[in-house]
Amino acid sequence: MSSDFSTNRFLRVVSILLAFGLFLFAAWYFSSITIYVTISLIVTLLGAPLKELLCKIQYKRIKIGNTLSTTLSLLAIVSILLFLFRMVFIPVSEEVNMIVSIDAEKVETTYNSALTYFDDILKEYNIIKPDDNLKDIIIHTLLNYIGQMNFSSAFGNIVNVIGSVLLGIFSVLFISFFFLKDFKTLQQSIVKMTPTNHQSEVGHILQRSKRLLSNYFIGLFIEMISMGLLEFIALSLLGIENALLISFLGGILIVIPYIGSMIACIAGCFIAGISGYIVSTDVNISIILIKVLGTFIGCRIIDNFFLQPFIASKSVKAHPLEIFIVVLLFGSLAGIPGMMLGIPAYTVIRIIAQEFFGYNNFVKILTSRLRQNTNENQNSNL
């Protein structure tokens, strides 16, 4: 009897692993569709609380229907995204116009001394020949690069990219609408497609995943807004030009754990340096860079010690060290996309493991915080 039970358990584990492997292969093979569906799921999770709130609104006997609440929720998300795009588009266009209007002779005069300094160092260590200079090398390299460019091919690539972006936007909006509108129906269909003896576990997985991931993405959005606002206030008080654009990048790149802030800091230093020089050629670039670096380091400390631990512990129920290791692991497997989606994927994996392998001691320890949250929800429902 015990041998039959062990065999059934083994076959159960193997079938689940095979199904999971086939799912991962299909997601990789149809990667573009996977990206559309993933983004649509994120939009759905962000809009679900708003839709539930709209459905509760009632005036006398009139209630907001499912289709209307879905449309309003999706319009609210799109409006926020368009507003954020407008916030960054205007500063970028102004920055480009200011850079184009820079007097080339002034730029050359300002940086000639720096180029001469680096020339002397490179010649001293025999990195470049005595008859060469850094300015000519840079110009020659750029001209060679431009000469090798195929502009007809580049134009075709630009057209393809624009077409792909438009198709992606339409696909995401279309999928998100029906995900929001028919999420319960979709959830019930998935449960019915699973074997009868596993329908209960699958139902629990879908419900808990939706709740935890919705909390995570809402918390992440709040973190982005909070950090962007804090950086904007600090940079504005320090008198940094284009503080809005720099703080926007600092907030939006939080979606890439850990290295996103580094990228935003480097981009912010470059933007602040260029902007400072445009305003006055006598500006001290070093002071500007120190102010930007100090702002990002200070905001990063606040984020690491207050916002991120709160989001990790309250939304996905995981220890900060556990989250850090997961981000590194998924980053090594799939690069930046892996780092961005590592925490949500890990959350779903933990829920699946708890539902199907909750008897295992390792799984019990790994999902202990999830188990506490489940017990709390059950007690509150009682």
C-alpha positions as a Markdown table, in Angstrom:
| # | Residue | x | y | z |
|---|---|---|---|---|
| 1 | Met | 0.0 | 0.0 | 0.0 |
| 2 | Ser | 2.8 | 2.4 | 1.0 |
| 3 | Ser | 4.7 | 1.5 | -2.3 |
| 4 | Asp | 1.6 | 2.4 | -4.4 |
| 5 | Phe | 1.3 | 5.7 | -2.5 |
| 6 | Ser | 5.0 | 6.5 | -3.1 |
| 7 | Thr | 4.6 | 5.6 | -6.8 |
| 8 | Asn | 1.5 | 7.8 | -7.2 |
| 9 | Arg | 3.3 | 10.7 | -5.4 |
| 10 | Phe | 6.3 | 10.3 | -7.7 |
| 11 | Leu | 4.2 | 10.2 | -10.8 |
| 12 | Arg | 2.3 | 13.3 | -9.6 |
| 13 | Val | 5.6 | 15.2 | -9.1 |
| 14 | Val | 6.9 | 14.1 | -12.5 |
| 15 | Ser | 3.7 | 15.1 | -14.3 |
| 16 | Ile | 3.7 | 18.5 | -12.6 |
| 17 | Leu | 7.3 | 19.1 | -13.5 |
| 18 | Leu | 6.7 | 18.1 | -17.1 |
| 19 | Ala | 3.7 | 20.3 | -17.4 |
| 20 | Phe | 5.7 | 23.2 | -16.0 |
| 21 | Gly | 8.6 | 22.5 | -18.4 |
| 22 | Leu | 6.2 | 22.5 | -21.4 |
| 23 | Phe | 4.7 | 25.8 | -20.2 |
| 24 | Leu | 8.2 | 27.4 | -20.0 |
| 25 | Phe | 9.1 | 26.1 | -23.4 |
| 26 | Ala | 5.9 | 27.5 | -25.0 |
| 27 | Ala | 6.4 | 30.8 | -23.2 |
| 28 | Trp | 10.0 | 31.0 | -24.6 |
| 29 | Tyr | 9.0 | 29.9 | -28.1 |
| 30 | Phe | 6.2 | 32.4 | -28.3 |
| 31 | Ser | 8.1 | 35.1 | -26.5 |
| 32 | Ser | 6.4 | 38.1 | -28.1 |
| 33 | Ile | 2.9 | 36.8 | -27.1 |
| 34 | Thr | 4.3 | 36.0 | -23.6 |
| 35 | Ile | 5.4 | 39.6 | -23.3 |
| 36 | Tyr | 2.0 | 40.9 | -24.3 |
| 37 | Val | 0.2 | 38.6 | -21.9 |
| 38 | Thr | 2.6 | 39.4 | -19.1 |
| 39 | Ile | 2.2 | 43.2 | -19.5 |
| 40 | Ser | -1.6 | 42.7 | -19.7 |
| 41 | Leu | -1.6 | 40.7 | -16.5 |
| 42 | Ile | 0.3 | 43.5 | -14.7 |
| 43 | Val | -2.2 | 46.0 | -16.0 |
| 44 | Thr | -5.0 | 43.7 | -14.9 |
| 45 | Leu | -3.6 | 43.4 | -11.4 |
| 46 | Leu | -3.2 | 47.1 | -11.1 |
| 47 | Gly | -6.7 | 47.8 | -12.3 |
| 48 | Ala | -8.5 | 45.0 | -10.4 |
| 49 | Pro | -8.7 | 46.9 | -7.1 |
| 50 | Leu | -10.1 | 50.0 | -8.9 |
| 51 | Lys | -12.6 | 47.9 | -10.8 |
| 52 | Glu | -13.8 | 46.2 | -7.5 |
| 53 | Leu | -14.2 | 49.7 | -6.0 |
| 54 | Leu | -16.2 | 50.9 | -8.9 |
| 55 | Cys | -18.5 | 47.9 | -8.9 |
| 56 | Lys | -19.4 | 48.6 | -5.2 |
| 57 | Ile | -20.6 | 52.1 | -6.1 |
| 58 | Gln | -24.4 | 52.3 | -6.1 |
| 59 | Tyr | -26.7 | 55.2 | -6.5 |
| 60 | Lys | -30.2 | 54.1 | -5.4 |
| 61 | Arg | -30.7 | 51.0 | -7.5 |
| 62 | Ile | -28.2 | 52.0 | -10.2 |
| 63 | Lys | -24.9 | 50.2 | -10.2 |
| 64 | Ile | -21.9 | 50.4 | -12.5 |
| 65 | Gly | -21.9 | 47.3 | -14.7 |
| 66 | Asn | -19.0 | 45.0 | -15.4 |
| 67 | Thr | -18.2 | 46.4 | -18.8 |
| 68 | Leu | -18.3 | 50.0 | -17.8 |
| 69 | Ser | -16.2 | 49.5 | -14.6 |
| 70 | Thr | -13.6 | 47.6 | -16.7 |
| 71 | Thr | -13.5 | 50.4 | -19.3 |
| 72 | Leu | -13.2 | 53.1 | -16.6 |
| 73 | Ser | -10.4 | 51.2 | -14.8 |
| 74 | Leu | -8.5 | 50.7 | -18.0 |
| 75 | Leu | -8.9 | 54.4 | -19.0 |
| 76 | Ala | -7.6 | 55.4 | -15.6 |
| 77 | Ile | -4.5 | 53.4 | -16.0 |
| 78 | Val | -3.9 | 54.6 | -19.6 |
| 79 | Ser | -4.5 | 58.2 | -18.4 |
| 80 | Ile | -1.8 | 57.8 | -15.7 |
| 81 | Leu | 0.6 | 56.4 | -18.2 |
| 82 | Leu | 0.0 | 59.2 | -20.7 |
| 83 | Phe | 0.4 | 61.8 | -18.0 |
| 84 | Leu | 3.8 | 60.2 | -17.0 |
| 85 | Phe | 4.8 | 60.1 | -20.7 |
| 86 | Arg | 3.9 | 63.8 | -21.1 |
| 87 | Met | 6.0 | 64.6 | -18.0 |
| 88 | Val | 9.1 | 63.1 | -19.5 |
| 89 | Phe | 8.5 | 64.0 | -23.1 |
| 90 | Ile | 8.4 | 67.8 | -22.6 |
| 91 | Pro | 11.7 | 68.0 | -20.6 |
| 92 | Val | 13.4 | 65.6 | -23.1 |
| 93 | Ser | 12.3 | 67.7 | -26.1 |
| 94 | Glu | 13.5 | 70.9 | -24.3 |
| 95 | Glu | 16.8 | 69.3 | -23.5 |
| 96 | Val | 17.3 | 68.2 | -27.1 |
| 97 | Asn | 16.5 | 71.7 | -28.3 |
| 98 | Met | 19.0 | 73.3 | -25.8 |
| 99 | Ile | 21.7 | 70.8 | -26.8 |
| 100 | Val | 21.2 | 71.6 | -30.5 |
| 101 | Ser | 21.4 | 75.3 | -29.8 |
| 102 | Ile | 24.8 | 75.0 | -28.0 |
| 103 | Asp | 27.6 | 77.0 | -29.6 |
| 104 | Ala | 30.0 | 74.4 | -30.9 |
| 105 | Glu | 33.0 | 76.8 | -30.6 |
| 106 | Lys | 32.3 | 77.3 | -26.9 |
| 107 | Val | 32.0 | 73.6 | -26.3 |
| 108 | Glu | 35.3 | 73.0 | -28.2 |
| 109 | Thr | 37.0 | 75.8 | -26.1 |
| 110 | Thr | 35.7 | 74.4 | -22.9 |
| 111 | Tyr | 36.8 | 70.8 | -23.5 |
| 112 | Asn | 40.0 | 71.4 | -25.4 |
| 113 | Ser | 42.0 | 71.7 | -22.1 |
| 114 | Ala | 40.5 | 68.5 | -20.8 |
| 115 | Leu | 41.4 | 66.7 | -24.1 |
| 116 | Thr | 44.9 | 68.1 | -24.0 |
| 117 | Tyr | 45.3 | 66.8 | -20.4 |
| 118 | Phe | 44.2 | 63.3 | -21.4 |
| 119 | Asp | 46.4 | 63.5 | -24.5 |
| 120 | Asp | 49.4 | 64.0 | -22.3 |
| 121 | Ile | 48.5 | 61.1 | -20.1 |
| 122 | Leu | 47.9 | 58.7 | -23.0 |
| 123 | Lys | 51.2 | 59.7 | -24.7 |
| 124 | Glu | 53.1 | 59.4 | -21.5 |
| 125 | Tyr | 52.1 | 55.7 | -21.2 |
| 126 | Asn | 52.5 | 55.1 | -25.0 |
| 127 | Ile | 48.8 | 54.3 | -25.4 |
| 128 | Ile | 48.7 | 56.6 | -28.5 |
| 129 | Lys | 51.5 | 57.8 | -30.8 |
| 130 | Pro | 53.2 | 61.1 | -30.2 |
| 131 | Asp | 51.8 | 62.5 | -33.5 |
| 132 | Asp | 48.2 | 61.6 | -32.7 |
| 133 | Asn | 45.7 | 63.4 | -30.5 |
| 134 | Leu | 42.5 | 62.3 | -28.8 |
| 135 | Lys | 40.3 | 64.8 | -30.6 |
| 136 | Asp | 41.3 | 63.5 | -34.1 |
| 137 | Ile | 40.9 | 59.9 | -32.9 |
| 138 | Ile | 37.4 | 60.5 | -31.7 |
| 139 | Ile | 36.3 | 62.4 | -34.8 |
| 140 | His | 37.9 | 59.7 | -37.1 |
| 141 | Thr | 36.2 | 56.9 | -35.2 |
| 142 | Leu | 32.8 | 58.6 | -35.3 |
| 143 | Leu | 33.1 | 59.3 | -39.1 |
| 144 | Asn | 34.0 | 55.6 | -39.7 |
| 145 | Tyr | 31.1 | 54.5 | -37.7 |
| 146 | Ile | 28.7 | 56.8 | -39.5 |
| 147 | Gly | 30.1 | 55.7 | -42.9 |
| 148 | Gln | 29.4 | 52.1 | -42.1 |
| 149 | Met | 25.8 | 52.7 | -41.3 |
| 150 | Asn | 23.2 | 51.6 | -43.8 |
| 151 | Phe | 20.6 | 54.3 | -43.6 |
| 152 | Ser | 18.1 | 52.6 | -45.7 |
| 153 | Ser | 18.2 | 49.5 | -43.5 |
| 154 | Ala | 18.1 | 51.8 | -40.4 |
| 155 | Phe | 15.0 | 53.5 | -41.7 |
| 156 | Gly | 13.4 | 50.1 | -42.3 |
| 157 | Asn | 14.3 | 49.0 | -38.8 |
| 158 | Ile | 12.7 | 52.2 | -37.4 |
| 159 | Val | 9.5 | 51.5 | -39.3 |
| 160 | Asn | 9.4 | 47.9 | -38.0 |
| 161 | Val | 10.0 | 49.1 | -34.5 |
| 162 | Ile | 7.1 | 51.7 | -34.7 |
| 163 | Gly | 4.8 | 49.0 | -36.2 |
| 164 | Ser | 5.8 | 46.5 | -33.4 |
| 165 | Val | 5.2 | 49.1 | -30.7 |
| 166 | Leu | 1.8 | 50.0 | -32.1 |
| 167 | Leu | 0.8 | 46.4 | -32.4 |
| 168 | Gly | 2.1 | 45.7 | -28.9 |
| 169 | Ile | 0.1 | 48.7 | -27.4 |
| 170 | Phe | -3.1 | 47.5 | -29.2 |
| 171 | Ser | -2.6 | 43.9 | -28.1 |
| 172 | Val | -1.9 | 44.8 | -24.5 |
| 173 | Leu | -5.0 | 47.0 | -24.3 |
| 174 | Phe | -7.2 | 44.4 | -26.0 |
| 175 | Ile | -6.0 | 41.5 | -23.8 |
| 176 | Ser | -6.1 | 43.7 | -20.6 |
| 177 | Phe | -9.7 | 44.7 | -21.3 |
| 178 | Phe | -10.9 | 41.1 | -21.4 |
| 179 | Phe | -8.7 | 40.0 | -18.6 |
| 180 | Leu | -10.2 | 42.7 | -16.4 |
| 181 | Lys | -13.8 | 42.1 | -17.6 |
| 182 | Asp | -13.8 | 38.3 | -17.5 |
| 183 | Phe | -11.1 | 37.4 | -14.9 |
| 184 | Lys | -13.5 | 35.3 | -12.8 |
| 185 | Thr | -14.7 | 33.5 | -15.8 |
| 186 | Leu | -11.2 | 32.9 | -17.0 |
| 187 | Gln | -10.2 | 31.7 | -13.5 |
| 188 | Gln | -13.2 | 29.2 | -13.4 |
| 189 | Ser | -12.2 | 27.9 | -16.9 |
| 190 | Ile | -8.7 | 27.2 | -15.8 |
| 191 | Val | -9.9 | 25.4 | -12.8 |
| 192 | Lys | -12.3 | 23.3 | -14.9 |
| 193 | Met | -9.5 | 22.3 | -17.3 |
| 194 | Thr | -7.4 | 20.8 | -14.5 |
| 195 | Pro | -8.0 | 17.2 | -13.2 |
| 196 | Thr | -10.8 | 17.0 | -10.8 |
| 197 | Asn | -8.6 | 15.9 | -7.8 |
| 198 | His | -6.5 | 19.1 | -8.3 |
| 199 | Gln | -9.2 | 21.7 | -8.9 |
| 200 | Ser | -9.2 | 22.9 | -5.3 |
| 201 | Glu | -5.5 | 23.5 | -5.3 |
| 202 | Val | -5.5 | 25.3 | -8.6 |
| 203 | Gly | -8.4 | 27.5 | -7.4 |
| 204 | His | -6.5 | 28.5 | -4.3 |
| 205 | Ile | -3.3 | 29.2 | -6.4 |
| 206 | Leu | -5.2 | 31.6 | -8.7 |
| 207 | Gln | -6.9 | 33.4 | -5.9 |
| 208 | Arg | -3.9 | 33.9 | -3.7 |
| 209 | Ser | -1.6 | 34.7 | -6.7 |
| 210 | Lys | -4.0 | 37.4 | -7.8 |
| 211 | Arg | -4.2 | 39.0 | -4.3 |
| 212 | Leu | -0.5 | 38.9 | -3.6 |
| 213 | Leu | 0.7 | 40.0 | -7.0 |
| 214 | Ser | -1.9 | 42.8 | -7.1 |
| 215 | Asn | -0.6 | 44.0 | -3.7 |
| 216 | Tyr | 3.0 | 43.8 | -5.0 |
| 217 | Phe | 2.5 | 45.8 | -8.2 |
| 218 | Ile | 0.4 | 48.4 | -6.4 |
| 219 | Gly | 3.1 | 48.7 | -3.8 |
| 220 | Leu | 5.8 | 48.9 | -6.5 |
| 221 | Phe | 3.8 | 51.7 | -8.2 |
| 222 | Ile | 3.6 | 53.6 | -4.9 |
| 223 | Glu | 7.3 | 53.1 | -4.4 |
| 224 | Met | 8.1 | 54.5 | -7.9 |
| 225 | Ile | 5.9 | 57.6 | -7.2 |
| 226 | Ser | 7.3 | 58.1 | -3.7 |
| 227 | Met | 11.0 | 57.8 | -4.8 |
| 228 | Gly | 10.5 | 60.0 | -7.8 |
| 229 | Leu | 8.7 | 62.7 | -5.7 |
| 230 | Leu | 11.4 | 62.6 | -3.0 |
| 231 | Glu | 14.2 | 62.8 | -5.6 |
| 232 | Phe | 12.4 | 65.7 | -7.4 |
| 233 | Ile | 12.1 | 67.7 | -4.1 |
| 234 | Ala | 15.8 | 67.1 | -3.2 |
| 235 | Leu | 17.1 | 68.0 | -6.6 |
| 236 | Ser | 14.9 | 71.0 | -6.9 |
| 237 | Leu | 16.1 | 72.3 | -3.5 |
| 238 | Leu | 19.7 | 71.7 | -4.6 |
| 239 | Gly | 19.1 | 73.8 | -7.7 |
| 240 | Ile | 19.7 | 71.0 | -10.3 |
| 241 | Glu | 18.4 | 71.7 | -13.8 |
| 242 | Asn | 15.9 | 69.3 | -15.2 |
| 243 | Ala | 15.1 | 67.8 | -11.8 |
| 244 | Leu | 11.7 | 66.6 | -13.1 |
| 245 | Leu | 13.3 | 64.5 | -15.8 |
| 246 | Ile | 16.0 | 63.1 | -13.6 |
| 247 | Ser | 13.6 | 62.2 | -10.8 |
| 248 | Phe | 11.2 | 60.6 | -13.3 |
| 249 | Leu | 14.0 | 58.3 | -14.5 |
| 250 | Gly | 14.9 | 57.6 | -10.9 |
| 251 | Gly | 11.4 | 56.6 | -10.1 |
| 252 | Ile | 10.6 | 54.6 | -13.2 |
| 253 | Leu | 13.8 | 52.6 | -13.2 |
| 254 | Ile | 13.0 | 51.2 | -9.8 |
| 255 | Val | 11.2 | 48.4 | -11.7 |
| 256 | Ile | 14.7 | 47.0 | -12.3 |
| 257 | Pro | 15.8 | 46.0 | -8.8 |
| 258 | Tyr | 19.2 | 47.3 | -7.5 |
| 259 | Ile | 20.8 | 48.2 | -10.8 |
| 260 | Gly | 17.9 | 50.3 | -12.0 |
| 261 | Ser | 18.9 | 53.1 | -9.5 |
| 262 | Met | 22.5 | 52.9 | -10.7 |
| 263 | Ile | 21.4 | 53.4 | -14.3 |
| 264 | Ala | 19.2 | 56.3 | -13.3 |
| 265 | Cys | 22.0 | 57.8 | -11.3 |
| 266 | Ile | 24.4 | 57.7 | -14.3 |
| 267 | Ala | 21.8 | 59.1 | -16.6 |
| 268 | Gly | 20.9 | 61.8 | -14.1 |
| 269 | Cys | 24.5 | 62.9 | -13.7 |
| 270 | Phe | 24.9 | 63.1 | -17.5 |
| 271 | Ile | 21.6 | 65.1 | -17.9 |
| 272 | Ala | 22.5 | 67.4 | -14.9 |
| 273 | Gly | 26.0 | 68.0 | -16.2 |
| 274 | Ile | 24.8 | 68.9 | -19.8 |
| 275 | Ser | 22.0 | 71.1 | -18.4 |
| 276 | Gly | 24.3 | 72.9 | -16.0 |
| 277 | Tyr | 26.7 | 73.6 | -18.8 |
| 278 | Ile | 23.9 | 74.9 | -21.1 |
| 279 | Val | 22.8 | 77.4 | -18.4 |
| 280 | Ser | 26.3 | 78.6 | -17.7 |
| 281 | Thr | 29.6 | 77.5 | -19.2 |
| 282 | Asp | 31.3 | 78.6 | -15.9 |
| 283 | Val | 29.4 | 76.1 | -13.8 |
| 284 | Asn | 31.3 | 73.7 | -11.6 |
| 285 | Ile | 30.3 | 70.3 | -13.0 |
| 286 | Ser | 31.9 | 68.5 | -10.0 |
| 287 | Ile | 29.5 | 70.1 | -7.6 |
| 288 | Ile | 26.6 | 69.2 | -9.7 |
| 289 | Leu | 27.6 | 65.6 | -9.9 |
| 290 | Ile | 28.2 | 65.4 | -6.2 |
| 291 | Lys | 24.7 | 66.8 | -5.6 |
| 292 | Val | 23.1 | 64.3 | -7.9 |
| 293 | Leu | 25.1 | 61.4 | -6.5 |
| 294 | Gly | 24.3 | 62.4 | -2.9 |
| 295 | Thr | 20.6 | 62.7 | -3.8 |
| 296 | Phe | 20.4 | 59.2 | -5.3 |
| 297 | Ile | 22.5 | 57.6 | -2.6 |
| 298 | Gly | 20.3 | 59.2 | 0.1 |
| 299 | Cys | 17.1 | 58.2 | -1.6 |
| 300 | Arg | 18.5 | 54.7 | -2.2 |
| 301 | Ile | 19.1 | 54.3 | 1.5 |
| 302 | Ile | 15.6 | 55.3 | 2.3 |
| 303 | Asp | 14.2 | 52.9 | -0.3 |
| 304 | Asn | 16.3 | 50.0 | 0.9 |
| 305 | Phe | 15.7 | 50.4 | 4.6 |
| 306 | Phe | 12.0 | 51.5 | 4.6 |
| 307 | Leu | 10.1 | 51.1 | 1.3 |
| 308 | Gln | 11.4 | 47.8 | -0.2 |
| 309 | Pro | 11.3 | 45.8 | 3.1 |
| 310 | Phe | 7.8 | 47.0 | 3.7 |
| 311 | Ile | 6.7 | 46.0 | 0.2 |
| 312 | Ala | 8.5 | 42.6 | 0.3 |
| 313 | Ser | 7.1 | 41.7 | 3.7 |
| 314 | Lys | 3.6 | 43.0 | 3.3 |
| 315 | Ser | 2.9 | 42.1 | -0.3 |
| 316 | Val | 4.8 | 39.0 | -1.3 |
| 317 | Lys | 5.5 | 37.7 | 2.2 |
| 318 | Ala | 9.3 | 37.2 | 1.8 |
| 319 | His | 12.4 | 38.2 | 3.7 |
| 320 | Pro | 14.5 | 41.0 | 2.1 |
| 321 | Leu | 17.6 | 38.7 | 1.9 |
| 322 | Glu | 15.4 | 36.0 | 0.2 |
| 323 | Ile | 14.3 | 38.6 | -2.3 |
| 324 | Phe | 17.9 | 39.7 | -3.0 |
| 325 | Ile | 19.0 | 36.2 | -3.7 |
| 326 | Val | 15.9 | 35.6 | -6.0 |
| 327 | Val | 16.7 | 38.8 | -8.0 |
| 328 | Leu | 20.3 | 37.7 | -8.5 |
| 329 | Leu | 19.2 | 34.2 | -9.5 |
| 330 | Phe | 16.6 | 35.3 | -12.0 |
| 331 | Gly | 18.9 | 38.1 | -13.3 |
| 332 | Ser | 21.6 | 35.5 | -14.0 |
| 333 | Leu | 19.1 | 33.4 | -15.9 |
| 334 | Ala | 17.3 | 36.0 | -17.9 |
| 335 | Gly | 19.1 | 39.3 | -17.5 |
| 336 | Ile | 17.2 | 42.5 | -16.8 |
| 337 | Pro | 13.7 | 41.0 | -17.7 |
| 338 | Gly | 14.5 | 38.2 | -15.2 |
| 339 | Met | 15.3 | 40.8 | -12.5 |
| 340 | Met | 12.1 | 42.7 | -13.1 |
| 341 | Leu | 9.8 | 39.6 | -13.1 |
| 342 | Gly | 11.8 | 37.5 | -10.6 |
| 343 | Ile | 9.9 | 38.5 | -7.5 |
| 344 | Pro | 6.4 | 37.9 | -9.0 |
| 345 | Ala | 7.5 | 34.6 | -10.5 |
| 346 | Tyr | 9.0 | 33.5 | -7.2 |
| 347 | Thr | 5.8 | 34.4 | -5.4 |
| 348 | Val | 3.7 | 32.2 | -7.7 |
| 349 | Ile | 6.2 | 29.3 | -7.4 |
| 350 | Arg | 6.0 | 29.5 | -3.6 |
| 351 | Ile | 2.2 | 29.4 | -3.7 |
| 352 | Ile | 2.2 | 26.4 | -6.1 |
| 353 | Ala | 4.8 | 24.7 | -3.9 |
| 354 | Gln | 2.7 | 25.3 | -0.8 |
| 355 | Glu | -0.5 | 24.0 | -2.4 |
| 356 | Phe | 1.0 | 20.8 | -3.9 |
| 357 | Phe | 4.1 | 20.0 | -1.8 |
| 358 | Gly | 3.1 | 21.6 | 1.6 |
| 359 | Tyr | 4.0 | 18.4 | 3.4 |
| 360 | Asn | 7.7 | 18.8 | 2.5 |
| 361 | Asn | 9.8 | 20.3 | 5.4 |
| 362 | Phe | 11.8 | 22.5 | 3.0 |
| 363 | Val | 8.7 | 23.9 | 1.4 |
| 364 | Lys | 7.2 | 24.5 | 4.9 |
| 365 | Ile | 10.2 | 26.7 | 5.8 |
| 366 | Leu | 10.2 | 28.4 | 2.4 |
| 367 | Thr | 6.5 | 29.3 | 2.6 |
| 368 | Ser | 6.2 | 29.9 | 6.3 |
| 369 | Arg | 5.3 | 33.6 | 5.9 |
| 370 | Leu | 2.7 | 32.6 | 3.2 |
| 371 | Arg | 1.2 | 30.1 | 5.6 |
| 372 | Gln | 0.9 | 32.7 | 8.3 |
| 373 | Asn | -0.9 | 35.0 | 5.9 |
| 374 | Thr | -3.2 | 32.3 | 4.8 |
| 375 | Asn | -4.2 | 31.5 | 8.4 |
| 376 | Glu | -4.8 | 35.2 | 9.1 |
| 377 | Asn | -7.1 | 35.5 | 6.0 |
| 378 | Gln | -9.0 | 32.3 | 7.1 |
| 379 | Asn | -9.4 | 33.7 | 10.6 |
| 380 | Ser | -10.6 | 37.0 | 9.3 |
| 381 | Asn | -13.1 | 35.3 | 7.0 |
| 382 | Leu | -14.4 | 33.3 | 10.0 |
